[in-house]
Amino acid sequence: MDDERIEVCLGGITEVETDAIVNAANSQLQLGGGVAGAIRRKGGPSIQEECDRIGPIKIGQAAVTGAGRLKARYVIHAAGMSLGEPATAESITNATRDSLRLADEHNLESIAFPAIGTGIAGFPTQECARIMVSAAREHLETHDTPLRRVVFVLFDDESYGVFARELAGDDG
């Protein structure tokens, strides 16, 4: 098991020092509110400008941009939803896997994820944690990956607890 390479922390994803941070994106790659809004505000306009050149992308896919003024080198935009539509288990699974694939393609050693789809898209945090932690474990176990650190960054105590229990294998 590669759980020593997976961690959970409480805080804002824009402050994490990893090679890439993941944006819980919509398929149009419009940086609106939530995680995307924080990335837009702290990273500056260059990120949205790159998104405008790339997007839209399919739900479940991910795309890479520079990170502007953020600490990370890249932002991986994981499209877990379309504007105005809810996220699904399938879209979160695929967006997480595609983000990990892109991290490998860019030879990244560290990546930080938010809880994709749990904000405006309304997906249940418990199911999100199960999906995302499982996808990270599977990727680390089955791929020859440069990733040495996968961090789940949660903004509130409740979500942090849910992800920490999932990582620990505690159903309660």
DRENDO-1510 file (C-alpha; in Angstrom, 1 decimal, always signed):
<recs>
REC; n; res; u; v; w
REC; 1; MET; +0.0; +0.0; +0.0 .
REC; 2; ASP; +1.2; +3.5; -0.8 .
REC; 3; ASP; -0.7; +5.4; +1.8 .
REC; 4; GLU; +2.5; +6.9; +3.1 .
REC; 5; ARG; +2.5; +8.9; -0.1 .
REC; 6; ILE; -1.1; +10.2; +0.5 .
REC; 7; GLU; -1.9; +12.8; +3.1 .
REC; 8; VAL; -4.8; +15.0; +4.2 .
REC; 9; CYS; -4.5; +18.5; +5.4 .
REC; 10; LEU; -6.8; +21.4; +6.5 .
REC; 11; GLY; -6.4; +24.7; +4.8 .
REC; 12; GLY; -6.6; +26.6; +1.5 .
REC; 13; ILE; -5.3; +24.8; -1.6 .
REC; 14; THR; -3.8; +28.0; -3.0 .
REC; 15; GLU; -1.3; +28.0; -0.1 .
REC; 16; VAL; -0.1; +24.4; -0.5 .
REC; 17; GLU; +3.5; +23.9; -1.8 .
REC; 18; THR; +3.2; +21.1; -4.4 .
REC; 19; ASP; +4.1; +21.0; -8.1 .
REC; 20; ALA; +0.5; +21.3; -9.0 .
REC; 21; ILE; -2.8; +22.1; -7.4 .
REC; 22; VAL; -6.1; +20.8; -8.8 .
REC; 23; ASN; -9.0; +23.1; -9.5 .
REC; 24; ALA; -12.5; +21.6; -9.0 .
REC; 25; ALA; -13.4; +22.9; -12.5 .
REC; 26; ASN; -16.4; +23.0; -14.7 .
REC; 27; SER; -16.1; +21.7; -18.2 .
REC; 28; GLN; -16.2; +25.3; -19.6 .
REC; 29; LEU; -13.1; +26.1; -17.5 .
REC; 30; GLN; -14.6; +29.3; -16.2 .
REC; 31; LEU; -13.0; +30.2; -12.9 .
REC; 32; GLY; -16.0; +31.4; -10.9 .
REC; 33; GLY; -16.5; +30.7; -7.2 .
REC; 34; GLY; -15.2; +28.2; -4.6 .
REC; 35; VAL; -11.8; +26.7; -5.3 .
REC; 36; ALA; -11.8; +28.1; -8.8 .
REC; 37; GLY; -12.5; +31.6; -7.5 .
REC; 38; ALA; -9.7; +31.4; -5.0 .
REC; 39; ILE; -7.3; +30.2; -7.7 .
REC; 40; ARG; -8.3; +33.0; -10.0 .
REC; 41; ARG; -8.0; +35.7; -7.2 .
REC; 42; LYS; -4.6; +34.5; -5.9 .
REC; 43; GLY; -3.1; +33.2; -9.2 .
REC; 44; GLY; -4.1; +36.2; -11.4 .
REC; 45; PRO; -5.7; +36.6; -14.8 .
REC; 46; SER; -3.1; +34.5; -16.7 .
REC; 47; ILE; -4.8; +31.3; -15.5 .
REC; 48; GLN; -8.2; +32.2; -16.9 .
REC; 49; GLU; -6.6; +33.4; -20.1 .
REC; 50; GLU; -5.0; +30.0; -20.6 .
REC; 51; CYS; -8.3; +28.3; -19.7 .
REC; 52; ASP; -10.1; +30.3; -22.3 .
REC; 53; ARG; -7.6; +29.1; -25.0 .
REC; 54; ILE; -8.0; +25.4; -23.9 .
REC; 55; GLY; -11.7; +25.1; -23.0 .
REC; 56; PRO; -14.2; +23.8; -23.0 .
REC; 57; ILE; -13.2; +20.2; -22.2 .
REC; 58; LYS; -15.3; +17.1; -21.6 .
REC; 59; ILE; -16.8; +16.4; -18.2 .
REC; 60; GLY; -14.4; +13.9; -16.5 .
REC; 61; GLN; -11.3; +15.3; -18.3 .
REC; 62; ALA; -8.6; +17.5; -16.9 .
REC; 63; ALA; -6.4; +20.2; -18.5 .
REC; 64; VAL; -3.2; +21.9; -17.4 .
REC; 65; THR; -2.3; +25.6; -17.2 .
REC; 66; GLY; +0.4; +27.6; -15.6 .
REC; 67; ALA; -0.2; +28.7; -12.0 .
REC; 68; GLY; +0.3; +32.4; -12.3 .
REC; 69; ARG; +1.3; +33.9; -8.9 .
REC; 70; LEU; +0.5; +30.7; -7.0 .
REC; 71; LYS; +3.1; +28.7; -5.1 .
REC; 72; ALA; +2.5; +25.7; -7.4 .
REC; 73; ARG; +4.0; +25.5; -10.9 .
REC; 74; TYR; +0.8; +24.2; -12.5 .
REC; 75; VAL; -3.0; +24.1; -12.1 .
REC; 76; ILE; -4.7; +21.0; -13.2 .
REC; 77; HIS; -8.3; +21.8; -14.0 .
REC; 78; ALA; -10.4; +18.7; -13.2 .
REC; 79; ALA; -13.9; +19.0; -14.8 .
REC; 80; GLY; -16.1; +17.2; -12.4 .
REC; 81; MET; -19.2; +19.1; -13.6 .
REC; 82; SER; -20.7; +21.3; -16.3 .
REC; 83; LEU; -21.9; +24.8; -15.3 .
REC; 84; GLY; -25.2; +24.5; -13.5 .
REC; 85; GLU; -25.1; +20.7; -13.4 .
REC; 86; PRO; -24.3; +18.4; -10.5 .
REC; 87; ALA; -21.2; +16.3; -10.2 .
REC; 88; THR; -21.5; +12.5; -10.4 .
REC; 89; ALA; -19.5; +9.6; -9.1 .
REC; 90; GLU; -18.4; +8.9; -12.6 .
REC; 91; SER; -17.3; +12.5; -13.4 .
REC; 92; ILE; -15.3; +12.7; -10.1 .
REC; 93; THR; -13.7; +9.4; -10.7 .
REC; 94; ASN; -12.7; +10.3; -14.2 .
REC; 95; ALA; -11.5; +13.8; -13.4 .
REC; 96; THR; -9.4; +12.5; -10.5 .
REC; 97; ARG; -7.8; +9.8; -12.7 .
REC; 98; ASP; -7.2; +12.2; -15.6 .
REC; 99; SER; -5.5; +14.7; -13.2 .
REC; 100; LEU; -3.2; +12.0; -11.9 .
REC; 101; ARG; -2.4; +11.0; -15.5 .
REC; 102; LEU; -1.6; +14.6; -16.4 .
REC; 103; ALA; +0.7; +14.8; -13.3 .
REC; 104; ASP; +2.6; +11.8; -14.6 .
REC; 105; GLU; +2.8; +13.3; -18.1 .
REC; 106; HIS; +4.3; +16.4; -16.7 .
REC; 107; ASN; +6.7; +14.4; -14.5 .
REC; 108; LEU; +5.3; +16.0; -11.3 .
REC; 109; GLU; +6.3; +14.7; -7.9 .
REC; 110; SER; +3.5; +16.3; -5.9 .
REC; 111; ILE; -0.1; +17.2; -6.4 .
REC; 112; ALA; -2.8; +18.7; -4.2 .
REC; 113; PHE; -6.6; +18.0; -4.6 .
REC; 114; PRO; -9.7; +19.7; -3.2 .
REC; 115; ALA; -12.8; +17.6; -2.6 .
REC; 116; ILE; -14.0; +17.7; -6.3 .
REC; 117; GLY; -17.7; +18.3; -6.7 .
REC; 118; THR; -18.6; +18.8; -3.1 .
REC; 119; GLY; -19.1; +22.6; -3.3 .
REC; 120; ILE; -21.5; +24.2; -5.7 .
REC; 121; ALA; -21.9; +20.8; -7.5 .
REC; 122; GLY; -23.4; +19.4; -4.4 .
REC; 123; PHE; -21.8; +15.9; -4.3 .
REC; 124; PRO; -21.7; +14.2; -0.9 .
REC; 125; THR; -18.3; +14.5; +0.8 .
REC; 126; GLN; -18.2; +10.9; +2.1 .
REC; 127; GLU; -18.7; +9.5; -1.4 .
REC; 128; CYS; -16.2; +12.0; -2.8 .
REC; 129; ALA; -13.6; +10.9; -0.3 .
REC; 130; ARG; -14.1; +7.3; -1.0 .
REC; 131; ILE; -13.8; +7.9; -4.8 .
REC; 132; MET; -10.8; +10.2; -4.7 .
REC; 133; VAL; -8.7; +8.3; -2.1 .
REC; 134; SER; -9.4; +5.0; -3.9 .
REC; 135; ALA; -8.4; +6.6; -7.2 .
REC; 136; ALA; -5.1; +7.9; -5.7 .
REC; 137; ARG; -4.3; +4.6; -4.1 .
REC; 138; GLU; -5.0; +2.7; -7.3 .
REC; 139; HIS; -2.9; +5.1; -9.3 .
REC; 140; LEU; +0.1; +4.9; -7.0 .
REC; 141; GLU; -0.1; +1.1; -6.8 .
REC; 142; THR; -0.6; +0.4; -10.5 .
REC; 143; HIS; +1.4; +3.1; -12.3 .
REC; 144; ASP; +5.1; +3.7; -12.6 .
REC; 145; THR; +4.6; +7.3; -11.4 .
REC; 146; PRO; +6.9; +10.1; -10.4 .
REC; 147; LEU; +4.4; +11.1; -7.8 .
REC; 148; ARG; +5.8; +11.0; -4.3 .
REC; 149; ARG; +3.1; +13.0; -2.6 .
REC; 150; VAL; -0.7; +13.3; -3.1 .
REC; 151; VAL; -2.3; +15.7; -0.8 .
REC; 152; PHE; -6.1; +16.2; -0.2 .
REC; 153; VAL; -6.6; +19.8; +1.0 .
REC; 154; LEU; -9.9; +20.4; +2.8 .
REC; 155; PHE; -11.2; +23.8; +3.7 .
REC; 156; ASP; -13.3; +22.9; +6.7 .
REC; 157; ASP; -13.0; +20.6; +9.8 .
REC; 158; GLU; -15.9; +18.3; +8.8 .
REC; 159; SER; -14.5; +17.6; +5.3 .
REC; 160; TYR; -11.1; +17.1; +6.7 .
REC; 161; GLY; -12.4; +14.5; +9.1 .
REC; 162; VAL; -14.3; +12.6; +6.4 .
REC; 163; PHE; -11.1; +12.4; +4.2 .
REC; 164; ALA; -8.9; +11.5; +7.2 .
REC; 165; ARG; -11.2; +8.7; +8.2 .
REC; 166; GLU; -11.4; +7.4; +4.6 .
REC; 167; LEU; -7.6; +7.4; +4.3 .
REC; 168; ALA; -7.3; +5.6; +7.7 .
REC; 169; GLY; -9.9; +3.0; +6.5 .
REC; 170; ASP; -12.3; +4.0; +9.3 .
REC; 171; ASP; -15.9; +3.8; +8.1 .
REC; 172; GLY; -17.2; +5.7; +11.2 .
</recs>
